[in-house]
Amino acid sequence: MDVDEPLVLASDLDGTFLGGTNEQRSQFYAYLQQHRQRLVLMFVTGRNLDLVRQLYREPDFPQADYIIGDVGTTVTHGQTFKPLESVQTWIAQTWNDSAERVRSLLNNEPGLELQPITPQYRVSYYYNPDELQSQTLTRITQAGFDYILSADRFLDVMPKGIAKGATLLKTLESLHLAPEQTVVAGDTLNDRSLLETGLNGIVVGNAEPKLKEIARSLPNAYISPEPGAWGIWDGLKHHGRAF
């Protein structure tokens, strides 16, 4: 690793940074804290900011430098939770206050149920894989939006061209951080866009089989046999990015 450039670790939370045993997480978190001055830590998660704040209450849990939340639709500073304006403005302009339009578009579509959350720049549903219609997905894209399916349960309607991966690349550009020093890690299909950035990627051992299948065709992606946090550590070593 280039000692003049910090490692940028951009990791999903649930199942990834939060995955593995208590002992594995504890050791990995301590390792990161030992090298904190050479690390830019980003959480790239489906969680909203309130759910990330809850993690900060846990002793010895590393705090991020930046948080990409809500599946790539919010970007904040990790300590203050204030928006990273240069990126957040781009997301807001792309979304253009479309939540009500999306809900109207998908009202009464079979296999969909609105989640009881109201994120600002996406609309989130539960979906039934046996009932969801292909024409529903076509309707979303024809209306000018993207969608993300994950865990055979979650469907997010997204601003066109925005996902975890696109937002991460925009964030790296805004902060003048080196892509070649960046490693991404994830475990579900909503992490697919992270791997498709071309950045060095880690798929942890407990990942969705569908994500592993996709990763096998990506030369930048390493599929670790280890779960969660232990898999991230293993992947950093594989990519030559361990301290």
C-alpha angles and dihedrals in degrees: 000000000000103000091204092062125058122239110250109209111190107185138173113233116215111064092000118051088014094042130100129045125320090252093050092050092046093052094045094047091050089050091053092047091052089059098034095129090061095044135083105195120200127180111211104189148150088231121105120236095263090059091049090050089057090060091055089065091066114097116253093007108143115241117224126238089218135011125210101191140171092045092303101319100104128049123186143161108268098230102039100026088223114146121264089235100200091060099032092055090055090052094047093049092049093050093045095193092297101153096105091045091054094047090050092047093054100036110137094001109154118255096019130111123176114242114237092248132092110208113183101232107031140034117233129206139175110231135198110223091209094054106033110110124222089224089060090060090046089052090055095052094042088055089059102261137112126225136206124206119196141168090005086276115064129070120183122190106212140189110270111274095006126116137125093287098047092046092049092052090049090049093050089050093048093050095041092238120158116252091206089060092050126100123186127201134190149146111205138055092264085068092058092096090056091059092044092059088081090240118134104280140198125201108194121227095252093054126131111278089234091059091048090051091053092045092056089070094049114085092202094055124091120196108211121208088215125087129241118321091005089055091052091052091048090049094050088056091047092053093045091245100117116117 
